[in-house]
Amino acid sequence: MGSKSPHRYDIIDREFPVRLTIKSDPNTYEITRQWLQRHVGAHNYATRPQILWSTNRCLCVYFRSIHAATNFVLGCPHIQLVGEKYTGPMR
């Protein structure tokens, strides 16, 4: 048979090189999604859920360009960027 097609998340990682991790807040999700569609365009970003090491739920927003990511950070003051260091055992 034919080869299996790649998973959607693998395609997102390849097509959208800029990634921001933001706090996942159900109250502001719809506002954020509408802003992205209006100002970035439906085909110029992608999102996917992520769980950090501390089991906090986050949302990864992927962009095609650093310019779109910068506009997103400046245009959405209600978002919170999330960063976390790995505190587990070292290899």
Distance bins in CASP14 RR format, pairs under 12 A and 6 or more apart:
PFRMAT RR
TARGET T0000
AUTHOR 0000-0000-0000
RMODE 2
METHOD distances of the structure
MODEL  1
4 10 0 0 0 0 0 1 0 0 0 0 0
5 11 0 0 0 0 1 0 0 0 0 0 0
6 12 0 0 0 0 0 1 0 0 0 0 0
6 13 0 0 0 0 1 0 0 0 0 0 0
6 14 0 0 0 0 1 0 0 0 0 0 0
6 15 0 0 0 0 0 1 0 0 0 0 0
7 13 0 0 0 0 1 0 0 0 0 0 0
7 14 0 0 0 0 0 1 0 0 0 0 0
7 48 0 0 0 0 0 1 0 0 0 0 0
8 14 0 0 0 0 0 1 0 0 0 0 0
8 15 0 0 0 0 0 1 0 0 0 0 0
8 16 0 0 0 0 0 1 0 0 0 0 0
8 46 0 0 0 0 1 0 0 0 0 0 0
8 47 0 0 0 0 0 1 0 0 0 0 0
8 48 0 0 0 0 1 0 0 0 0 0 0
8 62 0 0 0 0 0 1 0 0 0 0 0
9 15 0 0 0 0 0 1 0 0 0 0 0
9 16 0 0 0 0 0 1 0 0 0 0 0
9 19 0 0 0 0 0 1 0 0 0 0 0
9 46 0 0 0 0 1 0 0 0 0 0 0
9 47 0 0 0 0 0 1 0 0 0 0 0
9 48 1 0 1 0 0 0 0 0 0 0 0
9 49 0 0 0 0 0 1 0 0 0 0 0
9 50 0 0 0 0 0 1 0 0 0 0 0
9 60 0 0 0 0 1 0 0 0 0 0 0
9 62 0 0 0 0 1 0 0 0 0 0 0
10 16 0 0 0 0 0 1 0 0 0 0 0
10 46 0 0 0 0 0 1 0 0 0 0 0
10 48 0 0 0 0 0 1 0 0 0 0 0
11 46 0 0 0 0 1 0 0 0 0 0 0
11 48 0 0 0 0 0 1 0 0 0 0 0
11 62 0 0 0 0 0 1 0 0 0 0 0
12 18 0 0 0 0 0 1 0 0 0 0 0
12 19 0 0 0 0 1 0 0 0 0 0 0
12 45 0 0 0 0 1 0 0 0 0 0 0
12 46 1 0 1 0 0 0 0 0 0 0 0
12 47 0 0 0 0 1 0 0 0 0 0 0
12 48 1 0 0 1 0 0 0 0 0 0 0
12 49 0 0 0 0 0 1 0 0 0 0 0
12 50 0 0 0 0 0 1 0 0 0 0 0
12 60 0 0 0 0 1 0 0 0 0 0 0
12 61 0 0 0 0 0 1 0 0 0 0 0
12 62 1 0 1 0 0 0 0 0 0 0 0
12 63 0 0 0 0 0 1 0 0 0 0 0
12 64 0 0 0 0 0 1 0 0 0 0 0
13 19 0 0 0 0 1 0 0 0 0 0 0
13 46 0 0 0 0 1 0 0 0 0 0 0
13 48 0 0 0 0 1 0 0 0 0 0 0
13 60 0 0 0 0 1 0 0 0 0 0 0
13 62 1 0 0 1 0 0 0 0 0 0 0
14 46 0 0 0 0 0 1 0 0 0 0 0
14 62 0 0 0 0 0 1 0 0 0 0 0
14 64 0 0 0 0 0 1 0 0 0 0 0
15 43 0 0 0 0 1 0 0 0 0 0 0
15 44 0 0 0 0 0 1 0 0 0 0 0
15 45 0 0 0 0 0 1 0 0 0 0 0
15 46 1 0 0 1 0 0 0 0 0 0 0
15 62 1 0 0 1 0 0 0 0 0 0 0
15 63 0 0 0 0 0 1 0 0 0 0 0
15 64 1 0 0 1 0 0 0 0 0 0 0
15 65 0 0 0 0 0 1 0 0 0 0 0
16 40 0 0 0 0 0 1 0 0 0 0 0
16 43 0 0 0 0 0 1 0 0 0 0 0
16 44 0 0 0 0 1 0 0 0 0 0 0
16 45 1 0 0 1 0 0 0 0 0 0 0
16 46 1 0 1 0 0 0 0 0 0 0 0
16 47 0 0 0 0 1 0 0 0 0 0 0
16 48 0 0 0 0 0 1 0 0 0 0 0
16 60 0 0 0 0 1 0 0 0 0 0 0
16 61 0 0 0 0 1 0 0 0 0 0 0
16 62 1 1 0 0 0 0 0 0 0 0 0
16 63 1 0 1 0 0 0 0 0 0 0 0
16 64 1 0 1 0 0 0 0 0 0 0 0
16 65 0 0 0 0 1 0 0 0 0 0 0
16 66 0 0 0 0 0 1 0 0 0 0 0
16 68 0 0 0 0 1 0 0 0 0 0 0
16 69 0 0 0 0 1 0 0 0 0 0 0
17 45 0 0 0 0 0 1 0 0 0 0 0
17 46 0 0 0 0 0 1 0 0 0 0 0
17 62 1 0 0 1 0 0 0 0 0 0 0
17 63 0 0 0 0 1 0 0 0 0 0 0
17 64 1 0 0 1 0 0 0 0 0 0 0
17 65 0 0 0 0 1 0 0 0 0 0 0
17 66 0 0 0 0 1 0 0 0 0 0 0
17 68 0 0 0 0 0 1 0 0 0 0 0
17 69 0 0 0 0 1 0 0 0 0 0 0
18 40 0 0 0 0 0 1 0 0 0 0 0
18 44 0 0 0 0 0 1 0 0 0 0 0
18 45 0 0 0 0 1 0 0 0 0 0 0
18 46 0 0 0 0 0 1 0 0 0 0 0
18 60 0 0 0 0 0 1 0 0 0 0 0
18 61 0 0 0 0 1 0 0 0 0 0 0
18 62 1 0 0 1 0 0 0 0 0 0 0
18 63 1 0 1 0 0 0 0 0 0 0 0
18 64 1 0 0 1 0 0 0 0 0 0 0
18 65 1 0 0 1 0 0 0 0 0 0 0
18 66 1 0 1 0 0 0 0 0 0 0 0
18 67 0 0 0 0 1 0 0 0 0 0 0
18 68 1 0 0 1 0 0 0 0 0 0 0
18 69 1 0 1 0 0 0 0 0 0 0 0
18 70 0 0 0 0 1 0 0 0 0 0 0
18 71 0 0 0 0 0 1 0 0 0 0 0
18 72 0 0 0 0 1 0 0 0 0 0 0
18 73 0 0 0 0 0 1 0 0 0 0 0
19 45 0 0 0 0 0 1 0 0 0 0 0
19 46 0 0 0 0 1 0 0 0 0 0 0
19 47 0 0 0 0 0 1 0 0 0 0 0
19 48 0 0 0 0 1 0 0 0 0 0 0
19 50 0 0 0 0 1 0 0 0 0 0 0
19 58 0 0 0 0 0 1 0 0 0 0 0
19 59 0 0 0 0 0 1 0 0 0 0 0
19 60 1 0 1 0 0 0 0 0 0 0 0
19 61 1 0 0 1 0 0 0 0 0 0 0
19 62 1 0 1 0 0 0 0 0 0 0 0
19 63 1 0 0 1 0 0 0 0 0 0 0
19 64 0 0 0 0 0 1 0 0 0 0 0
19 66 0 0 0 0 0 1 0 0 0 0 0
19 68 0 0 0 0 0 1 0 0 0 0 0
19 69 0 0 0 0 1 0 0 0 0 0 0
19 72 0 0 0 0 0 1 0 0 0 0 0
19 81 0 0 0 0 0 1 0 0 0 0 0
19 82 0 0 0 0 0 1 0 0 0 0 0
19 83 0 0 0 0 0 1 0 0 0 0 0
20 32 0 0 0 0 0 1 0 0 0 0 0
20 36 0 0 0 0 0 1 0 0 0 0 0
20 40 0 0 0 0 0 1 0 0 0 0 0
20 45 0 0 0 0 1 0 0 0 0 0 0
20 46 0 0 0 0 0 1 0 0 0 0 0
20 47 0 0 0 0 0 1 0 0 0 0 0
20 48 0 0 0 0 0 1 0 0 0 0 0
20 50 0 0 0 0 0 1 0 0 0 0 0
20 58 0 0 0 0 1 0 0 0 0 0 0
20 59 0 0 0 0 1 0 0 0 0 0 0
20 60 1 0 0 1 0 0 0 0 0 0 0
20 61 1 0 1 0 0 0 0 0 0 0 0
20 62 0 0 0 0 1 0 0 0 0 0 0
20 63 1 0 0 1 0 0 0 0 0 0 0
20 66 0 0 0 0 0 1 0 0 0 0 0
20 68 0 0 0 0 0 1 0 0 0 0 0
20 69 1 0 1 0 0 0 0 0 0 0 0
20 70 0 0 0 0 1 0 0 0 0 0 0
20 71 0 0 0 0 0 1 0 0 0 0 0
20 72 1 0 0 1 0 0 0 0 0 0 0
20 73 1 0 0 1 0 0 0 0 0 0 0
20 76 0 0 0 0 0 1 0 0 0 0 0
20 79 0 0 0 0 1 0 0 0 0 0 0
20 80 0 0 0 0 0 1 0 0 0 0 0
20 81 1 0 0 1 0 0 0 0 0 0 0
20 82 0 0 0 0 1 0 0 0 0 0 0
20 83 0 0 0 0 0 1 0 0 0 0 0
21 47 0 0 0 0 0 1 0 0 0 0 0
21 48 0 0 0 0 0 1 0 0 0 0 0
21 49 0 0 0 0 0 1 0 0 0 0 0
21 50 1 0 0 1 0 0 0 0 0 0 0
21 51 0 0 0 0 0 1 0 0 0 0 0
21 52 1 0 0 1 0 0 0 0 0 0 0
21 56 0 0 0 0 1 0 0 0 0 0 0
21 57 0 0 0 0 0 1 0 0 0 0 0
21 58 1 0 1 0 0 0 0 0 0 0 0
21 59 1 0 0 1 0 0 0 0 0 0 0
21 60 1 0 1 0 0 0 0 0 0 0 0
21 61 1 0 0 1 0 0 0 0 0 0 0
21 62 0 0 0 0 0 1 0 0 0 0 0
21 69 0 0 0 0 0 1 0 0 0 0 0
21 73 0 0 0 0 0 1 0 0 0 0 0
21 79 0 0 0 0 0 1 0 0 0 0 0
21 80 0 0 0 0 1 0 0 0 0 0 0
21 81 1 0 0 1 0 0 0 0 0 0 0
21 82 1 0 1 0 0 0 0 0 0 0 0
21 83 1 0 0 1 0 0 0 0 0 0 0
21 84 0 0 0 0 1 0 0 0 0 0 0
22 28 0 0 0 0 1 0 0 0 0 0 0
22 29 0 0 0 0 0 1 0 0 0 0 0
22 32 1 0 0 1 0 0 0 0 0 0 0
22 33 0 0 0 0 0 1 0 0 0 0 0
22 36 0 0 0 0 0 1 0 0 0 0 0
22 47 0 0 0 0 1 0 0 0 0 0 0
22 48 0 0 0 0 0 1 0 0 0 0 0
22 49 0 0 0 0 0 1 0 0 0 0 0
22 50 0 0 0 0 1 0 0 0 0 0 0
22 52 0 0 0 0 0 1 0 0 0 0 0
22 56 0 0 0 0 0 1 0 0 0 0 0
22 57 0 0 0 0 0 1 0 0 0 0 0
22 58 1 0 0 1 0 0 0 0 0 0 0
22 59 1 0 1 0 0 0 0 0 0 0 0
22 60 1 0 0 1 0 0 0 0 0 0 0
22 61 1 0 0 1 0 0 0 0 0 0 0
22 62 0 0 0 0 0 1 0 0 0 0 0
22 69 0 0 0 0 0 1 0 0 0 0 0
22 72 0 0 0 0 1 0 0 0 0 0 0
22 73 0 0 0 0 1 0 0 0 0 0 0
22 76 0 0 0 0 1 0 0 0 0 0 0
22 78 0 0 0 0 1 0 0 0 0 0 0
22 79 1 0 1 0 0 0 0 0 0 0 0
22 80 1 0 0 1 0 0 0 0 0 0 0
22 81 1 0 1 0 0 0 0 0 0 0 0
22 82 1 0 0 1 0 0 0 0 0 0 0
22 83 0 0 0 0 1 0 0 0 0 0 0
23 29 0 0 0 0 0 1 0 0 0 0 0
23 32 0 0 0 0 0 1 0 0 0 0 0
23 50 0 0 0 0 0 1 0 0 0 0 0
23 52 0 0 0 0 0 1 0 0 0 0 0
23 56 1 0 0 1 0 0 0 0 0 0 0
23 57 0 0 0 0 1 0 0 0 0 0 0
23 58 1 0 0 1 0 0 0 0 0 0 0
23 59 1 0 0 1 0 0 0 0 0 0 0
23 60 0 0 0 0 0 1 0 0 0 0 0
23 61 0 0 0 0 0 1 0 0 0 0 0
23 76 0 0 0 0 0 1 0 0 0 0 0
23 78 0 0 0 0 1 0 0 0 0 0 0
23 79 1 0 0 1 0 0 0 0 0 0 0
23 80 1 0 1 0 0 0 0 0 0 0 0
23 81 1 0 0 1 0 0 0 0 0 0 0
23 82 1 0 1 0 0 0 0 0 0 0 0
23 83 0 0 0 0 1 0 0 0 0 0 0
23 84 0 0 0 0 0 1 0 0 0 0 0
24 32 0 0 0 0 1 0 0 0 0 0 0
24 47 0 0 0 0 1 0 0 0 0 0 0
24 48 0 0 0 0 0 1 0 0 0 0 0
24 49 1 0 0 1 0 0 0 0 0 0 0
24 50 0 0 0 0 1 0 0 0 0 0 0
24 51 0 0 0 0 1 0 0 0 0 0 0
24 52 0 0 0 0 0 1 0 0 0 0 0
24 56 0 0 0 0 1 0 0 0 0 0 0
24 57 1 0 1 0 0 0 0 0 0 0 0
24 58 1 0 1 0 0 0 0 0 0 0 0
24 59 1 0 1 0 0 0 0 0 0 0 0
24 60 0 0 0 0 1 0 0 0 0 0 0
24 61 0 0 0 0 0 1 0 0 0 0 0
24 79 0 0 0 0 0 1 0 0 0 0 0
24 80 0 0 0 0 1 0 0 0 0 0 0
24 82 0 0 0 0 1 0 0 0 0 0 0
25 31 0 0 0 0 1 0 0 0 0 0 0
25 32 0 0 0 0 1 0 0 0 0 0 0
25 56 0 0 0 0 0 1 0 0 0 0 0
25 57 0 0 0 0 1 0 0 0 0 0 0
25 58 0 0 0 0 0 1 0 0 0 0 0
25 59 0 0 0 0 1 0 0 0 0 0 0
25 76 0 0 0 0 0 1 0 0 0 0 0
25 78 0 0 0 0 1 0 0 0 0 0 0
25 79 0 0 0 0 1 0 0 0 0 0 0
25 80 1 0 0 1 0 0 0 0 0 0 0
25 82 0 0 0 0 0 1 0 0 0 0 0
26 32 0 0 0 0 0 1 0 0 0 0 0
26 33 0 0 0 0 0 1 0 0 0 0 0
26 57 0 0 0 0 1 0 0 0 0 0 0
26 59 0 0 0 0 0 1 0 0 0 0 0
27 78 0 0 0 0 1 0 0 0 0 0 0
27 79 0 0 0 0 0 1 0 0 0 0 0
28 34 0 0 0 0 0 1 0 0 0 0 0
28 35 0 0 0 0 1 0 0 0 0 0 0
28 59 0 0 0 0 0 1 0 0 0 0 0
28 76 0 0 0 0 1 0 0 0 0 0 0
28 77 0 0 0 0 0 1 0 0 0 0 0
28 78 1 0 1 0 0 0 0 0 0 0 0
28 79 1 0 0 1 0 0 0 0 0 0 0
28 80 0 0 0 0 1 0 0 0 0 0 0
29 35 0 0 0 0 0 1 0 0 0 0 0
29 36 0 0 0 0 0 1 0 0 0 0 0
29 47 0 0 0 0 1 0 0 0 0 0 0
29 49 0 0 0 0 0 1 0 0 0 0 0
29 57 0 0 0 0 0 1 0 0 0 0 0
29 59 1 0 0 1 0 0 0 0 0 0 0
29 61 0 0 0 0 0 1 0 0 0 0 0
29 76 0 0 0 0 0 1 0 0 0 0 0
29 78 0 0 0 0 0 1 0 0 0 0 0
29 79 0 0 0 0 0 1 0 0 0 0 0
30 36 0 0 0 0 0 1 0 0 0 0 0
30 37 0 0 0 0 0 1 0 0 0 0 0
30 78 0 0 0 0 0 1 0 0 0 0 0
31 37 0 0 0 0 0 1 0 0 0 0 0
31 38 0 0 0 0 0 1 0 0 0 0 0
31 75 0 0 0 0 0 1 0 0 0 0 0
31 76 1 0 0 1 0 0 0 0 0 0 0
31 77 0 0 0 0 0 1 0 0 0 0 0
31 78 1 0 0 1 0 0 0 0 0 0 0
31 79 0 0 0 0 1 0 0 0 0 0 0
32 38 0 0 0 0 0 1 0 0 0 0 0
32 39 0 0 0 0 0 1 0 0 0 0 0
32 40 0 0 0 0 0 1 0 0 0 0 0
32 45 0 0 0 0 0 1 0 0 0 0 0
32 47 0 0 0 0 1 0 0 0 0 0 0
32 59 0 0 0 0 1 0 0 0 0 0 0
32 61 0 0 0 0 1 0 0 0 0 0 0
32 72 0 0 0 0 1 0 0 0 0 0 0
32 73 0 0 0 0 0 1 0 0 0 0 0
32 75 0 0 0 0 0 1 0 0 0 0 0
32 76 1 0 1 0 0 0 0 0 0 0 0
32 77 0 0 0 0 0 1 0 0 0 0 0
32 78 1 0 0 1 0 0 0 0 0 0 0
32 79 1 0 0 1 0 0 0 0 0 0 0
32 80 0 0 0 0 0 1 0 0 0 0 0
33 39 0 0 0 0 0 1 0 0 0 0 0
33 40 0 0 0 0 0 1 0 0 0 0 0
33 41 0 0 0 0 0 1 0 0 0 0 0
33 42 0 0 0 0 0 1 0 0 0 0 0
33 45 0 0 0 0 1 0 0 0 0 0 0
33 46 0 0 0 0 0 1 0 0 0 0 0
33 47 1 0 0 1 0 0 0 0 0 0 0
33 59 0 0 0 0 1 0 0 0 0 0 0
33 61 0 0 0 0 1 0 0 0 0 0 0
33 72 0 0 0 0 0 1 0 0 0 0 0
33 76 0 0 0 0 0 1 0 0 0 0 0
33 79 0 0 0 0 0 1 0 0 0 0 0
34 40 0 0 0 0 0 1 0 0 0 0 0
34 41 0 0 0 0 0 1 0 0 0 0 0
34 42 0 0 0 0 0 1 0 0 0 0 0
34 76 0 0 0 0 0 1 0 0 0 0 0
34 78 0 0 0 0 0 1 0 0 0 0 0
35 41 0 0 0 0 0 1 0 0 0 0 0
35 45 0 0 0 0 0 1 0 0 0 0 0
35 61 0 0 0 0 0 1 0 0 0 0 0
35 68 0 0 0 0 0 1 0 0 0 0 0
35 71 0 0 0 0 1 0 0 0 0 0 0
35 72 1 0 0 1 0 0 0 0 0 0 0
35 73 0 0 0 0 0 1 0 0 0 0 0
35 74 0 0 0 0 0 1 0 0 0 0 0
35 75 1 0 0 1 0 0 0 0 0 0 0
35 76 1 0 1 0 0 0 0 0 0 0 0
35 77 0 0 0 0 0 1 0 0 0 0 0
35 78 0 0 0 0 1 0 0 0 0 0 0
35 79 0 0 0 0 1 0 0 0 0 0 0
36 42 0 0 0 0 1 0 0 0 0 0 0
36 43 0 0 0 0 0 1 0 0 0 0 0
36 44 0 0 0 0 1 0 0 0 0 0 0
36 45 1 0 1 0 0 0 0 0 0 0 0
36 46 0 0 0 0 1 0 0 0 0 0 0
36 47 0 0 0 0 1 0 0 0 0 0 0
36 59 0 0 0 0 0 1 0 0 0 0 0
36 61 1 0 0 1 0 0 0 0 0 0 0
36 62 0 0 0 0 0 1 0 0 0 0 0
36 63 0 0 0 0 1 0 0 0 0 0 0
36 68 0 0 0 0 1 0 0 0 0 0 0
36 69 0 0 0 0 0 1 0 0 0 0 0
36 71 0 0 0 0 1 0 0 0 0 0 0
36 72 1 0 0 1 0 0 0 0 0 0 0
36 73 0 0 0 0 0 1 0 0 0 0 0
36 75 0 0 0 0 0 1 0 0 0 0 0
36 76 0 0 0 0 1 0 0 0 0 0 0
36 79 0 0 0 0 0 1 0 0 0 0 0
37 43 0 0 0 0 0 1 0 0 0 0 0
37 44 0 0 0 0 1 0 0 0 0 0 0
37 45 0 0 0 0 1 0 0 0 0 0 0
37 47 0 0 0 0 0 1 0 0 0 0 0
37 72 0 0 0 0 0 1 0 0 0 0 0
38 44 0 0 0 0 0 1 0 0 0 0 0
38 45 0 0 0 0 0 1 0 0 0 0 0
38 71 0 0 0 0 0 1 0 0 0 0 0
38 72 0 0 0 0 0 1 0 0 0 0 0
38 75 0 0 0 0 0 1 0 0 0 0 0
38 76 0 0 0 0 0 1 0 0 0 0 0
39 45 0 0 0 0 1 0 0 0 0 0 0
39 63 0 0 0 0 0 1 0 0 0 0 0
39 67 0 0 0 0 0 1 0 0 0 0 0
39 68 0 0 0 0 1 0 0 0 0 0 0
39 69 0 0 0 0 0 1 0 0 0 0 0
39 70 0 0 0 0 0 1 0 0 0 0 0
39 71 1 0 0 1 0 0 0 0 0 0 0
39 72 1 0 0 1 0 0 0 0 0 0 0
39 73 0 0 0 0 0 1 0 0 0 0 0
39 74 0 0 0 0 0 1 0 0 0 0 0
39 75 1 0 0 1 0 0 0 0 0 0 0
39 76 0 0 0 0 1 0 0 0 0 0 0
40 46 0 0 0 0 0 1 0 0 0 0 0
40 47 0 0 0 0 0 1 0 0 0 0 0
40 61 0 0 0 0 1 0 0 0 0 0 0
40 62 0 0 0 0 0 1 0 0 0 0 0
40 63 1 0 0 1 0 0 0 0 0 0 0
40 64 0 0 0 0 1 0 0 0 0 0 0
40 65 0 0 0 0 1 0 0 0 0 0 0
40 67 0 0 0 0 1 0 0 0 0 0 0
40 68 1 0 1 0 0 0 0 0 0 0 0
40 69 0 0 0 0 1 0 0 0 0 0 0
40 70 0 0 0 0 0 1 0 0 0 0 0
40 71 1 0 0 1 0 0 0 0 0 0 0
40 72 1 0 0 1 0 0 0 0 0 0 0
40 73 0 0 0 0 0 1 0 0 0 0 0
40 75 0 0 0 0 0 1 0 0 0 0 0
40 76 0 0 0 0 0 1 0 0 0 0 0
41 63 0 0 0 0 0 1 0 0 0 0 0
41 64 0 0 0 0 1 0 0 0 0 0 0
41 65 0 0 0 0 0 1 0 0 0 0 0
41 68 0 0 0 0 1 0 0 0 0 0 0
41 71 0 0 0 0 0 1 0 0 0 0 0
41 72 0 0 0 0 0 1 0 0 0 0 0
42 64 0 0 0 0 0 1 0 0 0 0 0
43 62 0 0 0 0 0 1 0 0 0 0 0
43 63 0 0 0 0 0 1 0 0 0 0 0
43 64 0 0 0 0 1 0 0 0 0 0 0
43 68 0 0 0 0 0 1 0 0 0 0 0
44 61 0 0 0 0 0 1 0 0 0 0 0
44 62 0 0 0 0 1 0 0 0 0 0 0
44 63 1 0 0 1 0 0 0 0 0 0 0
44 64 1 0 1 0 0 0 0 0 0 0 0
44 65 1 0 0 1 0 0 0 0 0 0 0
44 67 0 0 0 0 0 1 0 0 0 0 0
44 68 1 0 1 0 0 0 0 0 0 0 0
44 69 0 0 0 0 0 1 0 0 0 0 0
44 71 0 0 0 0 0 1 0 0 0 0 0
44 72 0 0 0 0 0 1 0 0 0 0 0
45 59 0 0 0 0 0 1 0 0 0 0 0
45 60 0 0 0 0 0 1 0 0 0 0 0
45 61 1 0 0 1 0 0 0 0 0 0 0
45 62 1 0 0 1 0 0 0 0 0 0 0
45 63 1 0 1 0 0 0 0 0 0 0 0
45 64 1 0 0 1 0 0 0 0 0 0 0
45 65 0 0 0 0 1 0 0 0 0 0 0
45 68 1 0 0 1 0 0 0 0 0 0 0
45 69 0 0 0 0 1 0 0 0 0 0 0
45 71 0 0 0 0 0 1 0 0 0 0 0
45 72 1 0 0 1 0 0 0 0 0 0 0
46 59 0 0 0 0 0 1 0 0 0 0 0
46 60 0 0 0 0 1 0 0 0 0 0 0
46 61 1 0 0 1 0 0 0 0 0 0 0
46 62 1 0 1 0 0 0 0 0 0 0 0
46 63 0 0 0 0 1 0 0 0 0 0 0
46 64 0 0 0 0 1 0 0 0 0 0 0
46 68 0 0 0 0 0 1 0 0 0 0 0
47 58 0 0 0 0 0 1 0 0 0 0 0
47 59 1 0 1 0 0 0 0 0 0 0 0
47 60 1 0 0 1 0 0 0 0 0 0 0
47 61 1 0 1 0 0 0 0 0 0 0 0
47 62 1 0 0 1 0 0 0 0 0 0 0
47 63 0 0 0 0 0 1 0 0 0 0 0
47 72 0 0 0 0 0 1 0 0 0 0 0
48 57 0 0 0 0 0 1 0 0 0 0 0
48 58 0 0 0 0 1 0 0 0 0 0 0
48 59 1 0 0 1 0 0 0 0 0 0 0
48 60 1 0 1 0 0 0 0 0 0 0 0
48 61 0 0 0 0 1 0 0 0 0 0 0
48 62 1 0 0 1 0 0 0 0 0 0 0
49 56 0 0 0 0 0 1 0 0 0 0 0
49 57 1 0 0 1 0 0 0 0 0 0 0
49 58 1 0 0 1 0 0 0 0 0 0 0
49 59 1 0 0 1 0 0 0 0 0 0 0
49 60 1 0 0 1 0 0 0 0 0 0 0
49 61 0 0 0 0 0 1 0 0 0 0 0
50 56 0 0 0 0 1 0 0 0 0 0 0
50 57 1 0 0 1 0 0 0 0 0 0 0
50 58 1 0 1 0 0 0 0 0 0 0 0
50 59 1 0 0 1 0 0 0 0 0 0 0
50 60 1 0 1 0 0 0 0 0 0 0 0
50 61 0 0 0 0 0 1 0 0 0 0 0
50 62 0 0 0 0 0 1 0 0 0 0 0
50 82 0 0 0 0 1 0 0 0 0 0 0
50 83 0 0 0 0 0 1 0 0 0 0 0
50 84 0 0 0 0 0 1 0 0 0 0 0
51 57 1 0 1 0 0 0 0 0 0 0 0
51 58 1 0 0 1 0 0 0 0 0 0 0
51 59 0 0 0 0 0 1 0 0 0 0 0
51 60 0 0 0 0 0 1 0 0 0 0 0
51 82 0 0 0 0 0 1 0 0 0 0 0
51 84 0 0 0 0 0 1 0 0 0 0 0
52 58 1 0 1 0 0 0 0 0 0 0 0
52 59 0 0 0 0 0 1 0 0 0 0 0
52 60 0 0 0 0 0 1 0 0 0 0 0
52 82 1 0 0 1 0 0 0 0 0 0 0
52 83 1 0 0 1 0 0 0 0 0 0 0
52 84 1 0 1 0 0 0 0 0 0 0 0
52 85 0 0 0 0 0 1 0 0 0 0 0
52 86 0 0 0 0 1 0 0 0 0 0 0
52 87 0 0 0 0 0 1 0 0 0 0 0
53 82 0 0 0 0 0 1 0 0 0 0 0
53 83 0 0 0 0 0 1 0 0 0 0 0
53 84 1 0 1 0 0 0 0 0 0 0 0
53 85 0 0 0 0 1 0 0 0 0 0 0
53 86 1 0 1 0 0 0 0 0 0 0 0
53 87 1 0 0 1 0 0 0 0 0 0 0
53 88 1 0 0 1 0 0 0 0 0 0 0
53 89 0 0 0 0 0 1 0 0 0 0 0
54 82 0 0 0 0 1 0 0 0 0 0 0
54 83 0 0 0 0 0 1 0 0 0 0 0
54 84 1 0 0 1 0 0 0 0 0 0 0
54 85 0 0 0 0 0 1 0 0 0 0 0
54 86 0 0 0 0 0 1 0 0 0 0 0
54 87 0 0 0 0 1 0 0 0 0 0 0
54 88 0 0 0 0 0 1 0 0 0 0 0
55 84 0 0 0 0 0 1 0 0 0 0 0
56 80 0 0 0 0 0 1 0 0 0 0 0
56 82 1 0 0 1 0 0 0 0 0 0 0
56 83 0 0 0 0 1 0 0 0 0 0 0
56 84 1 0 0 1 0 0 0 0 0 0 0
57 82 0 0 0 0 1 0 0 0 0 0 0
58 79 0 0 0 0 0 1 0 0 0 0 0
58 80 0 0 0 0 1 0 0 0 0 0 0
58 81 0 0 0 0 1 0 0 0 0 0 0
58 82 1 0 1 0 0 0 0 0 0 0 0
58 83 0 0 0 0 1 0 0 0 0 0 0
58 84 0 0 0 0 1 0 0 0 0 0 0
59 72 0 0 0 0 0 1 0 0 0 0 0
59 79 0 0 0 0 1 0 0 0 0 0 0
59 80 0 0 0 0 0 1 0 0 0 0 0
59 81 0 0 0 0 0 1 0 0 0 0 0
59 82 0 0 0 0 1 0 0 0 0 0 0
60 69 0 0 0 0 0 1 0 0 0 0 0
60 81 0 0 0 0 0 1 0 0 0 0 0
60 82 0 0 0 0 1 0 0 0 0 0 0
60 83 0 0 0 0 0 1 0 0 0 0 0
61 68 0 0 0 0 1 0 0 0 0 0 0
61 69 1 0 0 1 0 0 0 0 0 0 0
61 71 0 0 0 0 0 1 0 0 0 0 0
61 72 1 0 0 1 0 0 0 0 0 0 0
61 73 0 0 0 0 1 0 0 0 0 0 0
61 76 0 0 0 0 1 0 0 0 0 0 0
61 79 0 0 0 0 1 0 0 0 0 0 0
61 81 0 0 0 0 0 1 0 0 0 0 0
61 82 0 0 0 0 0 1 0 0 0 0 0
62 68 0 0 0 0 1 0 0 0 0 0 0
62 69 0 0 0 0 1 0 0 0 0 0 0
62 72 0 0 0 0 0 1 0 0 0 0 0
63 69 1 0 1 0 0 0 0 0 0 0 0
63 70 0 0 0 0 1 0 0 0 0 0 0
63 71 0 0 0 0 1 0 0 0 0 0 0
63 72 1 0 0 1 0 0 0 0 0 0 0
63 73 0 0 0 0 0 1 0 0 0 0 0
64 72 0 0 0 0 0 1 0 0 0 0 0
65 71 0 0 0 0 1 0 0 0 0 0 0
65 72 0 0 0 0 0 1 0 0 0 0 0
66 72 0 0 0 0 0 1 0 0 0 0 0
66 73 0 0 0 0 0 1 0 0 0 0 0
67 73 0 0 0 0 0 1 0 0 0 0 0
67 74 0 0 0 0 0 1 0 0 0 0 0
68 74 0 0 0 0 0 1 0 0 0 0 0
68 75 0 0 0 0 0 1 0 0 0 0 0
69 75 0 0 0 0 0 1 0 0 0 0 0
69 76 0 0 0 0 0 1 0 0 0 0 0
69 79 0 0 0 0 0 1 0 0 0 0 0
69 81 0 0 0 0 0 1 0 0 0 0 0
70 76 0 0 0 0 0 1 0 0 0 0 0
72 78 0 0 0 0 0 1 0 0 0 0 0
72 79 1 0 0 1 0 0 0 0 0 0 0
72 81 0 0 0 0 0 1 0 0 0 0 0
73 79 1 0 0 1 0 0 0 0 0 0 0
73 80 0 0 0 0 0 1 0 0 0 0 0
73 81 1 0 0 1 0 0 0 0 0 0 0
END
